[in-house]
Amino acid sequence: MENPTMLASGILGSSGSMIRRVVEEGGAGAAVTKSLTIAPREGYSTP
């Protein structure tokens, strides 16, 4: 891994395009994701 900095799962990891942007433009070495599904699923509402 060129850069040991990892994007933690959360708001910035909510879409594939955002993960790609953070890794390519931000230089993160890896991205930790939450569960992944092929089809979109409705998440939990915010508190």
PDBQT receptor file of N, H, CA, C and O in Angstrom, charges set to zero:
ATOM      1  N   MET A   1       0.866  -1.159   0.000  1.00  0.00    +0.000 N 
ATOM      2  CA  MET A   1       0.000   0.000   0.000  1.00  0.00    +0.000 C 
ATOM      3  C   MET A   1       0.918   1.228   0.000  1.00  0.00    +0.000 C 
ATOM      4  O   MET A   1       1.761   1.378   0.884  1.00  0.00    +0.000 OA
ATOM      5  N   GLU A   2       0.750   2.095  -0.987  1.00  0.00    +0.000 N 
ATOM      6  H   GLU A   2       0.065   1.974  -1.705  1.00  0.00    +0.000 HD
ATOM      7  CA  GLU A   2       1.578   3.302  -1.079  1.00  0.00    +0.000 C 
ATOM      8  C   GLU A   2       1.334   4.264   0.075  1.00  0.00    +0.000 C 
ATOM      9  O   GLU A   2       2.268   4.894   0.571  1.00  0.00    +0.000 OA
ATOM     10  N   ASN A   3       0.088   4.378   0.501  1.00  0.00    +0.000 N 
ATOM     11  H   ASN A   3      -0.671   3.866   0.098  1.00  0.00    +0.000 HD
ATOM     12  CA  ASN A   3      -0.272   5.307   1.569  1.00  0.00    +0.000 C 
ATOM     13  C   ASN A   3      -1.039   4.525   2.638  1.00  0.00    +0.000 C 
ATOM     14  O   ASN A   3      -2.058   3.913   2.317  1.00  0.00    +0.000 OA
ATOM     15  N   PRO A   4      -0.590   4.521   3.889  1.00  0.00    +0.000 N 
ATOM     16  CA  PRO A   4      -1.274   3.757   4.926  1.00  0.00    +0.000 C 
ATOM     17  C   PRO A   4      -2.550   4.417   5.455  1.00  0.00    +0.000 C 
ATOM     18  O   PRO A   4      -3.203   3.867   6.342  1.00  0.00    +0.000 OA
ATOM     19  N   THR A   5      -2.910   5.583   4.923  1.00  0.00    +0.000 N 
ATOM     20  H   THR A   5      -2.380   6.029   4.202  1.00  0.00    +0.000 HD
ATOM     21  CA  THR A   5      -4.126   6.264   5.366  1.00  0.00    +0.000 C 
ATOM     22  C   THR A   5      -5.346   5.582   4.766  1.00  0.00    +0.000 C 
ATOM     23  O   THR A   5      -5.397   5.344   3.559  1.00  0.00    +0.000 OA
ATOM     24  N   MET A   6      -6.341   5.263   5.615  1.00  0.00    +0.000 N 
ATOM     25  H   MET A   6      -6.299   5.456   6.596  1.00  0.00    +0.000 HD
ATOM     26  CA  MET A   6      -7.559   4.608   5.144  1.00  0.00    +0.000 C 
ATOM     27  C   MET A   6      -8.773   5.477   5.402  1.00  0.00    +0.000 C 
ATOM     28  O   MET A   6      -8.874   6.130   6.441  1.00  0.00    +0.000 OA
ATOM     29  N   LEU A   7      -9.691   5.483   4.453  1.00  0.00    +0.000 N 
ATOM     30  H   LEU A   7      -9.609   4.953   3.609  1.00  0.00    +0.000 HD
ATOM     31  CA  LEU A   7     -10.975   6.150   4.616  1.00  0.00    +0.000 C 
ATOM     32  C   LEU A   7     -11.856   5.228   5.449  1.00  0.00    +0.000 C 
ATOM     33  O   LEU A   7     -12.138   4.104   5.034  1.00  0.00    +0.000 OA
ATOM     34  N   ALA A   8     -12.293   5.685   6.616  1.00  0.00    +0.000 N 
ATOM     35  H   ALA A   8     -12.064   6.598   6.953  1.00  0.00    +0.000 HD
ATOM     36  CA  ALA A   8     -13.158   4.884   7.478  1.00  0.00    +0.000 C 
ATOM     37  C   ALA A   8     -14.566   4.822   6.903  1.00  0.00    +0.000 C 
ATOM     38  O   ALA A   8     -14.979   5.725   6.175  1.00  0.00    +0.000 OA
ATOM     39  N   SER A   9     -15.298   3.774   7.220  1.00  0.00    +0.000 N 
ATOM     40  H   SER A   9     -14.963   3.040   7.811  1.00  0.00    +0.000 HD
ATOM     41  CA  SER A   9     -16.674   3.685   6.743  1.00  0.00    +0.000 C 
ATOM     42  C   SER A   9     -17.497   4.797   7.381  1.00  0.00    +0.000 C 
ATOM     43  O   SER A   9     -17.292   5.144   8.544  1.00  0.00    +0.000 OA
ATOM     44  N   GLY A  10     -18.407   5.340   6.632  1.00  0.00    +0.000 N 
ATOM     45  H   GLY A  10     -18.574   5.058   5.687  1.00  0.00    +0.000 HD
ATOM     46  CA  GLY A  10     -19.224   6.445   7.127  1.00  0.00    +0.000 C 
ATOM     47  C   GLY A  10     -19.775   7.257   5.974  1.00  0.00    +0.000 C 
ATOM     48  O   GLY A  10     -20.058   6.709   4.908  1.00  0.00    +0.000 OA
ATOM     49  N   ILE A  11     -19.926   8.529   6.170  1.00  0.00    +0.000 N 
ATOM     50  H   ILE A  11     -19.695   8.974   7.035  1.00  0.00    +0.000 HD
ATOM     51  CA  ILE A  11     -20.557   9.401   5.176  1.00  0.00    +0.000 C 
ATOM     52  C   ILE A  11     -19.806   9.397   3.853  1.00  0.00    +0.000 C 
ATOM     53  O   ILE A  11     -20.429   9.268   2.799  1.00  0.00    +0.000 OA
ATOM     54  N   LEU A  12     -18.480   9.537   3.880  1.00  0.00    +0.000 N 
ATOM     55  H   LEU A  12     -17.974   9.642   4.736  1.00  0.00    +0.000 HD
ATOM     56  CA  LEU A  12     -17.722   9.584   2.630  1.00  0.00    +0.000 C 
ATOM     57  C   LEU A  12     -17.663   8.235   1.931  1.00  0.00    +0.000 C 
ATOM     58  O   LEU A  12     -17.300   8.172   0.757  1.00  0.00    +0.000 OA
ATOM     59  N   GLY A  13     -18.005   7.169   2.614  1.00  0.00    +0.000 N 
ATOM     60  H   GLY A  13     -18.300   7.220   3.569  1.00  0.00    +0.000 HD
ATOM     61  CA  GLY A  13     -17.999   5.848   2.011  1.00  0.00    +0.000 C 
ATOM     62  C   GLY A  13     -19.375   5.364   1.614  1.00  0.00    +0.000 C 
ATOM     63  O   GLY A  13     -19.595   4.160   1.481  1.00  0.00    +0.000 OA
ATOM     64  N   SER A  14     -20.311   6.289   1.421  1.00  0.00    +0.000 N 
ATOM     65  H   SER A  14     -20.133   7.267   1.529  1.00  0.00    +0.000 HD
ATOM     66  CA  SER A  14     -21.703   5.897   1.166  1.00  0.00    +0.000 C 
ATOM     67  C   SER A  14     -21.996   5.599  -0.295  1.00  0.00    +0.000 C 
ATOM     68  O   SER A  14     -23.053   5.046  -0.597  1.00  0.00    +0.000 OA
ATOM     69  N   SER A  15     -21.100   5.943  -1.214  1.00  0.00    +0.000 N 
ATOM     70  H   SER A  15     -20.241   6.393  -0.968  1.00  0.00    +0.000 HD
ATOM     71  CA  SER A  15     -21.330   5.633  -2.624  1.00  0.00    +0.000 C 
ATOM     72  C   SER A  15     -20.005   5.283  -3.287  1.00  0.00    +0.000 C 
ATOM     73  O   SER A  15     -18.941   5.737  -2.868  1.00  0.00    +0.000 OA
ATOM     74  N   GLY A  16     -20.094   4.475  -4.318  1.00  0.00    +0.000 N 
ATOM     75  H   GLY A  16     -20.959   4.106  -4.659  1.00  0.00    +0.000 HD
ATOM     76  CA  GLY A  16     -18.885   4.079  -5.036  1.00  0.00    +0.000 C 
ATOM     77  C   GLY A  16     -18.148   5.250  -5.635  1.00  0.00    +0.000 C 
ATOM     78  O   GLY A  16     -16.918   5.286  -5.627  1.00  0.00    +0.000 OA
ATOM     79  N   SER A  17     -18.894   6.214  -6.158  1.00  0.00    +0.000 N 
ATOM     80  H   SER A  17     -19.894   6.184  -6.165  1.00  0.00    +0.000 HD
ATOM     81  CA  SER A  17     -18.243   7.375  -6.773  1.00  0.00    +0.000 C 
ATOM     82  C   SER A  17     -17.499   8.210  -5.737  1.00  0.00    +0.000 C 
ATOM     83  O   SER A  17     -16.435   8.753  -6.034  1.00  0.00    +0.000 OA
ATOM     84  N   MET A  18     -18.038   8.319  -4.539  1.00  0.00    +0.000 N 
ATOM     85  H   MET A  18     -18.902   7.878  -4.298  1.00  0.00    +0.000 HD
ATOM     86  CA  MET A  18     -17.358   9.097  -3.494  1.00  0.00    +0.000 C 
ATOM     87  C   MET A  18     -16.110   8.365  -3.005  1.00  0.00    +0.000 C 
ATOM     88  O   MET A  18     -15.078   8.995  -2.772  1.00  0.00    +0.000 OA
ATOM     89  N   ILE A  19     -16.193   7.049  -2.849  1.00  0.00    +0.000 N 
ATOM     90  H   ILE A  19     -17.031   6.538  -3.039  1.00  0.00    +0.000 HD
ATOM     91  CA  ILE A  19     -15.011   6.282  -2.447  1.00  0.00    +0.000 C 
ATOM     92  C   ILE A  19     -13.915   6.441  -3.497  1.00  0.00    +0.000 C 
ATOM     93  O   ILE A  19     -12.757   6.682  -3.156  1.00  0.00    +0.000 OA
ATOM     94  N   ARG A  20     -14.274   6.308  -4.761  1.00  0.00    +0.000 N 
ATOM     95  H   ARG A  20     -15.215   6.112  -5.038  1.00  0.00    +0.000 HD
ATOM     96  CA  ARG A  20     -13.297   6.464  -5.844  1.00  0.00    +0.000 C 
ATOM     97  C   ARG A  20     -12.656   7.842  -5.794  1.00  0.00    +0.000 C 
ATOM     98  O   ARG A  20     -11.439   7.967  -5.932  1.00  0.00    +0.000 OA
ATOM     99  N   ARG A  21     -13.458   8.868  -5.601  1.00  0.00    +0.000 N 
ATOM    100  H   ARG A  21     -14.447   8.766  -5.489  1.00  0.00    +0.000 HD
ATOM    101  CA  ARG A  21     -12.940  10.242  -5.563  1.00  0.00    +0.000 C 
ATOM    102  C   ARG A  21     -11.955  10.435  -4.404  1.00  0.00    +0.000 C 
ATOM    103  O   ARG A  21     -10.893  11.031  -4.583  1.00  0.00    +0.000 OA
ATOM    104  N   VAL A  22     -12.305   9.935  -3.230  1.00  0.00    +0.000 N 
ATOM    105  H   VAL A  22     -13.168   9.451  -3.085  1.00  0.00    +0.000 HD
ATOM    106  CA  VAL A  22     -11.425  10.089  -2.067  1.00  0.00    +0.000 C 
ATOM    107  C   VAL A  22     -10.105   9.345  -2.286  1.00  0.00    +0.000 C 
ATOM    108  O   VAL A  22      -9.041   9.850  -1.930  1.00  0.00    +0.000 OA
ATOM    109  N   VAL A  23     -10.172   8.156  -2.866  1.00  0.00    +0.000 N 
ATOM    110  H   VAL A  23     -11.036   7.745  -3.156  1.00  0.00    +0.000 HD
ATOM    111  CA  VAL A  23      -8.955   7.382  -3.094  1.00  0.00    +0.000 C 
ATOM    112  C   VAL A  23      -8.104   8.027  -4.186  1.00  0.00    +0.000 C 
ATOM    113  O   VAL A  23      -6.896   8.186  -4.012  1.00  0.00    +0.000 OA
ATOM    114  N   GLU A  24      -8.723   8.402  -5.316  1.00  0.00    +0.000 N 
ATOM    115  H   GLU A  24      -9.705   8.273  -5.457  1.00  0.00    +0.000 HD
ATOM    116  CA  GLU A  24      -7.966   8.960  -6.433  1.00  0.00    +0.000 C 
ATOM    117  C   GLU A  24      -7.493  10.387  -6.176  1.00  0.00    +0.000 C 
ATOM    118  O   GLU A  24      -6.329  10.702  -6.422  1.00  0.00    +0.000 OA
ATOM    119  N   GLU A  25      -8.369  11.246  -5.690  1.00  0.00    +0.000 N 
ATOM    120  H   GLU A  25      -9.315  10.990  -5.490  1.00  0.00    +0.000 HD
ATOM    121  CA  GLU A  25      -8.016  12.652  -5.504  1.00  0.00    +0.000 C 
ATOM    122  C   GLU A  25      -7.426  12.930  -4.127  1.00  0.00    +0.000 C 
ATOM    123  O   GLU A  25      -6.561  13.794  -3.985  1.00  0.00    +0.000 OA
ATOM    124  N   GLY A  26      -7.884  12.210  -3.122  1.00  0.00    +0.000 N 
ATOM    125  H   GLY A  26      -8.587  11.508  -3.238  1.00  0.00    +0.000 HD
ATOM    126  CA  GLY A  26      -7.419  12.455  -1.761  1.00  0.00    +0.000 C 
ATOM    127  C   GLY A  26      -6.198  11.645  -1.374  1.00  0.00    +0.000 C 
ATOM    128  O   GLY A  26      -5.539  11.947  -0.379  1.00  0.00    +0.000 OA
ATOM    129  N   GLY A  27      -5.895  10.622  -2.150  1.00  0.00    +0.000 N 
ATOM    130  H   GLY A  27      -6.430  10.376  -2.958  1.00  0.00    +0.000 HD
ATOM    131  CA  GLY A  27      -4.700   9.835  -1.901  1.00  0.00    +0.000 C 
ATOM    132  C   GLY A  27      -4.822   8.763  -0.840  1.00  0.00    +0.000 C 
ATOM    133  O   GLY A  27      -3.806   8.228  -0.397  1.00  0.00    +0.000 OA
ATOM    134  N   ALA A  28      -6.037   8.428  -0.416  1.00  0.00    +0.000 N 
ATOM    135  H   ALA A  28      -6.862   8.863  -0.777  1.00  0.00    +0.000 HD
ATOM    136  CA  ALA A  28      -6.197   7.370   0.587  1.00  0.00    +0.000 C 
ATOM    137  C   ALA A  28      -5.680   6.054   0.019  1.00  0.00    +0.000 C 
ATOM    138  O   ALA A  28      -5.864   5.770  -1.165  1.00  0.00    +0.000 OA
ATOM    139  N   GLY A  29      -5.037   5.259   0.855  1.00  0.00    +0.000 N 
ATOM    140  H   GLY A  29      -4.888   5.490   1.816  1.00  0.00    +0.000 HD
ATOM    141  CA  GLY A  29      -4.499   3.984   0.412  1.00  0.00    +0.000 C 
ATOM    142  C   GLY A  29      -5.543   2.882   0.355  1.00  0.00    +0.000 C 
ATOM    143  O   GLY A  29      -5.362   1.893  -0.355  1.00  0.00    +0.000 OA
ATOM    144  N   ALA A  30      -6.634   3.040   1.094  1.00  0.00    +0.000 N 
ATOM    145  H   ALA A  30      -6.781   3.843   1.671  1.00  0.00    +0.000 HD
ATOM    146  CA  ALA A  30      -7.690   2.033   1.141  1.00  0.00    +0.000 C 
ATOM    147  C   ALA A  30      -8.975   2.675   1.638  1.00  0.00    +0.000 C 
ATOM    148  O   ALA A  30      -8.966   3.767   2.207  1.00  0.00    +0.000 OA
ATOM    149  N   ALA A  31     -10.069   1.980   1.414  1.00  0.00    +0.000 N 
ATOM    150  H   ALA A  31     -10.076   1.093   0.952  1.00  0.00    +0.000 HD
ATOM    151  CA  ALA A  31     -11.367   2.453   1.891  1.00  0.00    +0.000 C 
ATOM    152  C   ALA A  31     -12.063   1.313   2.624  1.00  0.00    +0.000 C 
ATOM    153  O   ALA A  31     -12.209   0.222   2.073  1.00  0.00    +0.000 OA
ATOM    154  N   VAL A  32     -12.490   1.553   3.852  1.00  0.00    +0.000 N 
ATOM    155  H   VAL A  32     -12.371   2.439   4.299  1.00  0.00    +0.000 HD
ATOM    156  CA  VAL A  32     -13.229   0.574   4.646  1.00  0.00    +0.000 C 
ATOM    157  C   VAL A  32     -14.707   0.847   4.398  1.00  0.00    +0.000 C 
ATOM    158  O   VAL A  32     -15.173   1.968   4.600  1.00  0.00    +0.000 OA
ATOM    159  N   THR A  33     -15.438  -0.157   3.967  1.00  0.00    +0.000 N 
ATOM    160  H   THR A  33     -15.059  -1.068   3.802  1.00  0.00    +0.000 HD
ATOM    161  CA  THR A  33     -16.846   0.039   3.645  1.00  0.00    +0.000 C 
ATOM    162  C   THR A  33     -17.746  -0.648   4.657  1.00  0.00    +0.000 C 
ATOM    163  O   THR A  33     -17.309  -1.499   5.432  1.00  0.00    +0.000 OA
ATOM    164  N   LYS A  34     -19.002  -0.262   4.632  1.00  0.00    +0.000 N 
ATOM    165  H   LYS A  34     -19.358   0.429   4.003  1.00  0.00    +0.000 HD
ATOM    166  CA  LYS A  34     -20.029  -0.981   5.387  1.00  0.00    +0.000 C 
ATOM    167  C   LYS A  34     -20.490  -2.119   4.485  1.00  0.00    +0.000 C 
ATOM    168  O   LYS A  34     -19.824  -2.410   3.491  1.00  0.00    +0.000 OA
ATOM    169  N   SER A  35     -21.580  -2.755   4.789  1.00  0.00    +0.000 N 
ATOM    170  H   SER A  35     -22.121  -2.518   5.596  1.00  0.00    +0.000 HD
ATOM    171  CA  SER A  35     -22.100  -3.826   3.950  1.00  0.00    +0.000 C 
ATOM    172  C   SER A  35     -22.398  -3.306   2.556  1.00  0.00    +0.000 C 
ATOM    173  O   SER A  35     -22.872  -2.182   2.392  1.00  0.00    +0.000 OA
ATOM    174  N   LEU A  36     -22.118  -4.130   1.553  1.00  0.00    +0.000 N 
ATOM    175  H   LEU A  36     -21.733  -5.043   1.686  1.00  0.00    +0.000 HD
ATOM    176  CA  LEU A  36     -22.363  -3.767   0.160  1.00  0.00    +0.000 C 
ATOM    177  C   LEU A  36     -23.448  -4.659  -0.415  1.00  0.00    +0.000 C 
ATOM    178  O   LEU A  36     -23.496  -5.854  -0.124  1.00  0.00    +0.000 OA
ATOM    179  N   THR A  37     -24.324  -4.078  -1.236  1.00  0.00    +0.000 N 
ATOM    180  H   THR A  37     -24.285  -3.107  -1.473  1.00  0.00    +0.000 HD
ATOM    181  CA  THR A  37     -25.351  -4.840  -1.933  1.00  0.00    +0.000 C 
ATOM    182  C   THR A  37     -25.385  -4.399  -3.384  1.00  0.00    +0.000 C 
ATOM    183  O   THR A  37     -24.992  -3.278  -3.706  1.00  0.00    +0.000 OA
ATOM    184  N   ILE A  38     -25.846  -5.263  -4.247  1.00  0.00    +0.000 N 
ATOM    185  H   ILE A  38     -26.165  -6.174  -3.986  1.00  0.00    +0.000 HD
ATOM    186  CA  ILE A  38     -25.966  -4.911  -5.663  1.00  0.00    +0.000 C 
ATOM    187  C   ILE A  38     -27.102  -3.916  -5.849  1.00  0.00    +0.000 C 
ATOM    188  O   ILE A  38     -26.951  -2.925  -6.564  1.00  0.00    +0.000 OA
ATOM    189  N   ALA A  39     -28.230  -4.174  -5.214  1.00  0.00    +0.000 N 
ATOM    190  H   ALA A  39     -28.353  -4.979  -4.634  1.00  0.00    +0.000 HD
ATOM    191  CA  ALA A  39     -29.395  -3.291  -5.336  1.00  0.00    +0.000 C 
ATOM    192  C   ALA A  39     -29.408  -2.289  -4.182  1.00  0.00    +0.000 C 
ATOM    193  O   ALA A  39     -29.033  -2.635  -3.061  1.00  0.00    +0.000 OA
ATOM    194  N   PRO A  40     -29.836  -1.053  -4.441  1.00  0.00    +0.000 N 
ATOM    195  CA  PRO A  40     -29.923  -0.064  -3.354  1.00  0.00    +0.000 C 
ATOM    196  C   PRO A  40     -30.881  -0.526  -2.262  1.00  0.00    +0.000 C 
ATOM    197  O   PRO A  40     -31.887  -1.179  -2.542  1.00  0.00    +0.000 OA
ATOM    198  N   ARG A  41     -30.564  -0.185  -1.023  1.00  0.00    +0.000 N 
ATOM    199  H   ARG A  41     -29.748   0.345  -0.796  1.00  0.00    +0.000 HD
ATOM    200  CA  ARG A  41     -31.432  -0.499   0.110  1.00  0.00    +0.000 C 
ATOM    201  C   ARG A  41     -31.608   0.755   0.936  1.00  0.00    +0.000 C 
ATOM    202  O   ARG A  41     -30.692   1.569   1.055  1.00  0.00    +0.000 OA
ATOM    203  N   GLU A  42     -32.780   0.905   1.500  1.00  0.00    +0.000 N 
ATOM    204  H   GLU A  42     -33.524   0.243   1.403  1.00  0.00    +0.000 HD
ATOM    205  CA  GLU A  42     -33.041   2.054   2.360  1.00  0.00    +0.000 C 
ATOM    206  C   GLU A  42     -32.327   1.845   3.691  1.00  0.00    +0.000 C 
ATOM    207  O   GLU A  42     -32.431   0.780   4.298  1.00  0.00    +0.000 OA
ATOM    208  N   GLY A  43     -31.605   2.860   4.137  1.00  0.00    +0.000 N 
ATOM    209  H   GLY A  43     -31.519   3.725   3.643  1.00  0.00    +0.000 HD
ATOM    210  CA  GLY A  43     -30.868   2.762   5.391  1.00  0.00    +0.000 C 
ATOM    211  C   GLY A  43     -31.705   3.235   6.561  1.00  0.00    +0.000 C 
ATOM    212  O   GLY A  43     -32.901   3.495   6.429  1.00  0.00    +0.000 OA
ATOM    213  N   TYR A  44     -31.059   3.341   7.698  1.00  0.00    +0.000 N 
ATOM    214  H   TYR A  44     -30.087   3.130   7.805  1.00  0.00    +0.000 HD
ATOM    215  CA  TYR A  44     -31.727   3.816   8.907  1.00  0.00    +0.000 C 
ATOM    216  C   TYR A  44     -31.841   5.334   8.879  1.00  0.00    +0.000 C 
ATOM    217  O   TYR A  44     -30.983   6.016   8.318  1.00  0.00    +0.000 OA
ATOM    218  N   SER A  45     -32.886   5.853   9.477  1.00  0.00    +0.000 N 
ATOM    219  H   SER A  45     -33.582   5.299   9.933  1.00  0.00    +0.000 HD
ATOM    220  CA  SER A  45     -33.035   7.306   9.552  1.00  0.00    +0.000 C 
ATOM    221  C   SER A  45     -32.053   7.855  10.579  1.00  0.00    +0.000 C 
ATOM    222  O   SER A  45     -31.648   7.153  11.506  1.00  0.00    +0.000 OA
ATOM    223  N   THR A  46     -31.680   9.112  10.404  1.00  0.00    +0.000 N 
ATOM    224  H   THR A  46     -32.009   9.683   9.652  1.00  0.00    +0.000 HD
ATOM    225  CA  THR A  46     -30.744   9.726  11.344  1.00  0.00    +0.000 C 
ATOM    226  C   THR A  46     -31.436  10.001  12.672  1.00  0.00    +0.000 C 
ATOM    227  O   THR A  46     -32.648  10.212  12.706  1.00  0.00    +0.000 OA
ATOM    228  N   PRO A  47     -30.682   9.999  13.758  1.00  0.00    +0.000 N 
ATOM    229  CA  PRO A  47     -31.300  10.218  15.077  1.00  0.00    +0.000 C 
ATOM    230  C   PRO A  47     -31.835  11.630  15.237  1.00  0.00    +0.000 C 
ATOM    231  O   PRO A  47     -32.381  11.967  16.287  1.00  0.00    +0.000 OA
TER     232      PRO A  47
